[in-house]
Amino acid sequence: MRIDIITLFPEMFAGPFSASIVRRAIERGFVSIVLHDLRDWAHDRRRTVDDEPFGGGPGMILKPDPIFEAVDELRSEQAEIILLSPNGDLFNQVVAGELAREHHLILICGHYEGVDERVADHLATRVISVGDYVLTGGEIPAMAITDAVVRLLPGALGCADSTREEAHAEGVLEYPQYTRPAEYRGLGVPEVLRSGHHQELAAWKRREALRRTWQRRRDLLDPPRLAEMQRLGLLDASPSEDEGGHACG
């Protein structure tokens, strides 16, 4: 996969892309990530890429011409062109999976008060938001999307089961996890995790994943999963003391 990122601040990406999974995926050839300074497509000596909005309003707007010309130069026939904007569709694990199946992504980082609407209407193939909050620009969303997508590329994690059991991978939050010591400050580990009974363990993981989702993110639960919870007797249940315990984030 190739990911081109168009930004006013390429230097912001040095840290996140030079460590951990993204760095290893680049080194192993699973992904190529190229950063592009939008000002390289400016038309004047001052490398201006923004202007005042028509009709008035606060702040400055990114001009369409540098963005269109940058994409024209970078795009391939298979490119998915993504504008990062608070006005976009919400990014989630399903969208990450869809993007991971693409061969070429072009991420356009918005900034200032926004981007000329013609970019969203006539250039971008998708407009994506990472959440219902305001960030200074599209750089941090671009990092988040790149990380979420790269870890789904075959071989990037080194273990096929890793992505299947992560939070949101199957539309529910991840079940609680524990490690040694088995008891710490009087806090124990659920006995089922130490039992060695694989069938019981799998059932516990599924039950706790559904329970946690019900407690923290009910919006994720669709009718089939609610029906599953009903069958398991979880809808009115709370974590039992013997299955409890505490784990860090």
N, C-alpha and C positions, 0 to 999 in steps of 0.2 A: 504494500500500500504506500501511496505517496500522500503526504499532507502538506499543503502550502498554506502559510498563515500570513495574511496581509495586515500589517499593524503599524502604528506610529511609534511603537516602543519595542523594537526587537530585543533590546537588552533585558527586558523583563523575563524572557523565557530561558535565559541561560541556566539558572538554578534548577527549575523543575525538570528540564529536559536533559540534564547532565547527571542525573542520579536515578537509582532504583530501576523499576521495570521499564520505563520509557528508554532510559539509556541502554539497557541490555537489549531491548528490542531493536534499537537502531544499530547497535554493534553487530547483532546477529543477522541483520538484513531483513527483518520482518517489516520494517517501516522506514521510510525516508521522510524526514521533517525538514522543511525549508522555510526560513523566515524571510519576509520581504518588507522593506520599509516603504510605506505608501508614498512617502515624499519623493521616491525615485521616479514617480510618474507625474510629479508636479510640472507646471508649465512656465514657471518664472524663477528668477534667481533666488527668491526667498523661499522657494519650495512650498508654496502655499497650497494647502489641501482643504481649507475650510472657508466659509463665507457666512455672511449674515442671512438669516432666514427671510424669505419673501413674506410679506404681511406682518413683519415685526415679530418680536418675541425675544426672550433672553438667550444669551449664549450664541454659539456658532454651530454651524451644520457642516458635516463633511460633504464636499462637493462630489457630484456623480462622475465627472470625467476622469479623475485619476483612478477611481475604483474600477470603472468599466474598462479602462485601458490596461490596468494591472491584470484583471481577470482575462481579458482577451489574449494577453501574452502568456499567461500561465495555464489556461484551461486545456484540457484534453477532451476527446469525445465522450469519455465516461465520467467527467468531473461532476461531482455534487458540490454546488456552490452554496455555502451557508453563511448567511448574515447573522451575526450574533447581536441580538437586540432584546430589550425588555418587552417589546411588543410581539415577540415570537411565540411559537408553540413550546410548551414546557418540555425540557429535556428530561428523559428518564432512561431506565435500563433497556426498555424496548427500543427506543430511538438509538441508543448506543449500539445495540445489536444490529439494527438496520444499517447504520453507518459503517460498522465493522465489515459488512459484506461488500462495501464499495471498494473500487480500485484507486480512486483519486478524490480527495477532499480538498476544497479551497475554503478556508475560514476567513471571513472578513470581520475584523474587530472594529466595532463602532467606537466613537469617542465624542467628547464634548456634549452638545445637547442632542445629538442624533446624527442620522445619515439621510441624505436626500432620498425621498420616498421612491424615486425611480429605480434605485438599487434593489429595493425589496420587491417592487412590482414587476420589473422587467429584466433583472439580472440574476438574482438569487433563486435557486431552486427550492431552498428551505430557509425559513427565518426561525431561529431557535433562541429561547430564553432558558437560563439555568435556574430561575427562581423568581419569586415575587418580591424582589428587593432591588435596590438601585446600587450599581457599582460604578466606579469611575469610568470604566471602559470595557471593551470586549476581550481584553487580554486574559484576565483570570478565567472567564467562561471558556475561552479557547484552550487554556491549559487543562481545565476540568474535562472538557469534551475529549481532548486528545488522550488524556490519561484513561478515561473510561473506555474509549474505543480501542486503544492500543492493547490493553490488557485482555481484550476479547479476541485478538488475532491468534490464530493457531500457533502454538509453540511459545507465545510470549511469556506465559507464566510457567511453562515447563510441566504443568500438570493439568490434564483436561478436567479433572474434578474440581479444581480450585474455583473456576468461574461459576460452575453449576451450583455450588453451595453458598455463594456469597449472598449478602442481603440484596433483595430486589431481583435476583437472577430468575426466580420463579414467581415473581409477583408478590412475595411476602418478605418480611424481615427475616434476618438470619437468627437461628436458634442460639441460646446462650452457650458460651464456650468457657472451659476451665483448663487449668494446667497445674502442675505441681507447685507447692505442696498440697496434698489432699485436704489438709485442714490448716487454716491460717487465722489466728486471732479468734478462734472459736467458730469460724465460718467454714462450713464443709462444702464438699462437692456432691451433687446428686448421686446417689448410690448406683443408679442405672448406668452411669458413665463408666463405672469401674467394674461392672458385672461381666463384661465380655459377651453378653447375649446380643448378637447383631440385630436380630429382628426387633427386640425390645428397644434397643438403642435407636434404630431407625424410626420407630413409632414415637419415641420420646422427642426426637429432634423435630419431627414434623408437627407434633402437638405443641411443642414450645414455640416453634416458629409462628404457627397460627395464633397462639395465645398472645405473643408479643405484638404481632401485627394488630390484633384486636385492641390491645391496650394503647398502642402508640400511633398507629396509622390505619384507622378503620376505612379511610378512603380507598385503600388498596384492595379491599376485599370485595370481590365480585360474587354474584349469586352462587356459582359452583363452590367457591371456597367457604362461603357462609353455610351452605348445605353440608359441606364436609365438617365444619365446626359443630353444626347441630348434631350430626351423627356421632361425633366424638364427645358430646356433652360439654363443650367449651364455652358456649355463648354466655352462660351465667356463672362461669367458673372463674376463680382467681388462683394464682399460683399457690400450690400447697406448701406447707412448711417443710415437708421432707424433700420436696423437689426444688426448694428455693436456693438461697445463696446469693452472692453478689459478685459481679464481675465488672472490671473496668471497661468503659466505652467500647 
